[in-house]
Amino acid sequence: MTQQTELDQLCINTIRTLAVDAVQKARSGHPGMPMGTAAMAYVLWTRFLQHNPVNPAWPDRDRFVLSAGHGSMLLYGLLHLTGYDLPLEELRIFRQWGSRTPGHPEHGPTPGVEATTGPLGQGFANGVGMAIAEAYLAAHFNVPPEPAEGCPGHKIVDHYVYAIVSDGDLMEGVASEAASLAGHLRLGKLIYMYDDNRITIEGSTELTFTEDRGRRFEAYRWHVQHADGYDLEGIAAAIRAAQADPRPSLIIARTHIGYGSPNKQDTAEVHGAPLGEEEVRLTKENLGWPSEPSFLIPDQALADFQQAVERGRAWEAEWQARFETYAAEYPNLAEEWRMAMAGDLPAGWDVDLPTFRSEDGPLATRVASGKVLNAIASHLPTLIGGSADLAPSCKTYLNGHGDFSADNPGGRNFHFGVREHAMGGILNGMVLHGGVIPFGSTFLVFSDYMRPSIRLAAMMELPVVYVFTHDSIGIGEDGPTHQPVEQLAALRAIPHLTVIRPADAAETVVAWRVALEHRKGPVALLLTRQKLPVLDRAVLASADGLARGAYVLAEADGGRPDVILIATGSEVHVALAAQERLAACTELSRSEQGVKARVVSMPSWKLFERQPQSYRDAVLPPEVTARLAIEAGVPQGWYRYVGDGGEVIGIEGFGASAPYEVLWEKYGFTAENIATRALEMLERGET
Ligand SMILES: Cc1ncc(C[n+]2csc(CCOP(=O)(O)OP(=O)(O)O)c2C)c(N)n1
């Protein structure tokens, strides 16, 4: 240890002992990581991080992500000490019901927590997304200097993204994907400190993780430095060098997990368990710390940390003054900035939304979606996104809006490469940064590759839009590897994720409107590869019904229906054809009108569930128990809507490789089969 003043020591040990005491009191948690990283976190937070504890939402603050979220007490200690609204009392109730100090950092309840972290690797990718958003917004909103005209330029977006990442973070594939992209994009504002303590849960990293991490990141085209995690000047110098380098930076800081614990330092025992009362006493003694009281914060240390409040105020005030000059010169840009940061859609964003008519011929919903995206792109400059190498298939390219790259950070099309998981984590980071409305696309079957990030988007209620195309066996010849079957149910199972599977081009337009206006939580649009007829809305109900999740698309002729056909997406038009067939079956119904079938288009369970009971009962009257759901996916979940008396035409296996028309026939998604199944159901009901 070199060049630490007594005050530095005091401050660092305050962070350590707060973590030790909180974990001990909670009888659960991870003391080792905060003990090991307290020194480098102290340097970062007191000498570099430009933030305003009094206003954690100051838009141009540096971002800090604790990717190794299990070390949450490190972050809670720093937030409390630097003056965020996180009283010491909250640290005393670490991990308890209703506290703002949950086991892993959660974005939302705790001021200053930039991202929910815990699943390793996610925070790493989130930071990359934040740095991308910073670069895009800087390109879009900053005004470059014009020396000839004496204009010094304006930089209203100009900040760093820092993270502390761990062995576990670097082992996870998502971090590799994100690091590869970050290096390629030369995200120079990204500065990650790697807690190189060489311990994970099962023991030494010698067990599993022996590659040369530095050379690996150099190969990713990162700027890599090595530092002693306890040499404060060395850490500071490394951060300065990282700031100056145009590449993303990794500072590999050699640390010791459980630093200061005489019997547990450098062992996996300090991971995931309290030190134990005796070891707490010994650790404090070893650190020169009084054993009582617990949660001790020496006045001198607190005063040192609390300088962050005044510095933060000054930074924000200085930025605010600069912003006002900017706003005076560029009022339109300033207004656009305010709306973007508030997440509001500008007036008129939807003026060019296309209308699709049945006479224009059949259209895949992915194609309709591409047309919608391109119609709104010019009116919504903060709508940015792309694909995991499938833009030509997913139809998500924004024509004429350029590609985002190191040399063109104002480009709006993102080539995420074949990196679905990183795309998911990066999209989350972009929303967490604020100011942009991001979307990402891939085939529905590959949503599995990004599911952990989707889950976190849902948990954080981030408004990300996913465009998942090739949404069923309807993709045809590519076969079962590419045919999503369980993904529909699996996505619907994620709380706060709104899944929408539109039936035709007109519903796709409404789906995009819903997706963009839905600011709380992610939305997944499930779209077809194959062409679908554009339904004739002159005789059918308006596609606006999509916004309510399910609606009566075609009422049964002549009153109370005998049976309800409930379908989603590409199966809806087949259900309509089945309705006609049933109407021709006069024999069973013993009426001239034949069997009366109502067709319900049900693009979104989630939206439907938000409707009042009266509406839901109007669409699916409880007294009509003969219900048949038709969806080219696993039937799981549908029984909720069809009930005990109902049935589901779904897919129990994995699909097959064949032309889609053949598959449709073989799997029973034909008007004939639907009508037969409905009739059988009605006949059974009669006996
Ligand atoms: C995706 C994921 N897998 C597993 C875990 C469980 N887990 C928590 S911490 C950890 C490993 C800890 O090692 P490291 O990242 O080096 O942290 P340190 O031991 O330094 O605290 C694991 C496997 C997790 N949080 N996330």
The ligand as a Gaussian input file, in Angstrom:
#p B3LYP/6-31G(d) Opt

LIG

1 1
 C      -25.237000     -14.927000     -14.208000
 C      -24.876000     -15.255000     -12.787000
 N      -24.478000     -16.480000     -12.489000
 C      -24.197000     -16.801000     -11.215000
 C      -24.295000     -15.879000     -10.222000
 C      -24.030000     -16.263000      -8.776000
 N      -22.782000     -15.601000      -8.340000
 C      -22.792000     -14.500000      -7.602000
 S      -21.267000     -13.903000      -7.393000
 C      -20.575000     -15.168000      -8.258000
 C      -19.119000     -15.265000      -8.571000
 C      -18.336000     -14.371000      -7.808000
 O      -17.084000     -14.217000      -8.329000
 P      -16.600000     -12.788000      -8.738000
 O      -17.428000     -12.292000      -9.827000
 O      -15.152000     -12.871000      -8.959000
 O      -16.928000     -11.923000      -7.472000
 P      -16.068000     -11.884000      -6.123000
 O      -15.805000     -13.300000      -5.750000
 O      -14.846000     -11.165000      -6.441000
 O      -16.950000     -11.205000      -5.157000
 C      -21.549000     -16.022000      -8.704000
 C      -21.267000     -17.256000      -9.480000
 C      -24.704000     -14.592000     -10.590000
 N      -24.832000     -13.606000      -9.701000
 N      -24.954000     -14.298000     -11.872000

